Amino acid sequence: MKRLDNTQRIKRTVALAMFAALAYAVHFVHIPVGFLNLDFKDVVITVCGMYFGPLSGIIVAIVVPLLEFITVSSTGVYGLLMNVLGSVTFVGTASLIYKFKKTLTGAVVGLVSAAFAMTAVMIGANLLITPYYMGVGLSDVATLIPTLLLPFNSVKAILNASLTLCLYKPITSVLKRNGFKNKTVENTGNSNQQILKNTTNMRVRTALVWIISGSIAVASLCVIFFVLGGRFAFFS
């Protein structure tokens, strides 16, 4: 497999900058839940990581929280640490698994693993970091695990995973049409009949993914709004 040429390197750099800018813009639409904040930037960053590779995704997952910290953050270093930990864990896990199994099964396994990993990491981070930030005892934070921290982080991770599954194919199709390659394209030698069959199967799988993932996303939002008391907020 050949290395990307200079043109493709430039295009990849441009694409990463675009993903970072989009993720930064997306975070302004968020759902406050208690002192926690749910936004959808990890969906954008995970699509980037799964398409361009884990390293690219992790770079964007660090850059975007840094931009938030410099420009609009009201939580300071605490918010920066929590954002980086959550995003890097989710994006890194999903894209690393998908890198070695670039199939629908690989994507699902990667995203489910990412959901579990992010939930575990964020619970641990809350226990270690939140007491210092809020000026409370460890036991006070621990009491929030079953009522707020665990359900919030679990639902957030599931929502991110389902939305990533929904959006990955449409976004990466646009990238491919505009010449943003993630790897060297090789001639598979498939016949026209085989290509047509593969296309039909792909459309059926895509429809099923949209139905299942969309249903999970809607259910997750219902939990956020009606159980955890979240609400949409813009630019605040």
Summary of the structure (lengths in Angstrom):
residues: 236
radius of gyration: 18.9
end to end distance: 46.7
largest distance: 65.7
contacts: 727
relative contact order: 0.13
helix: 77%
strand: 5%
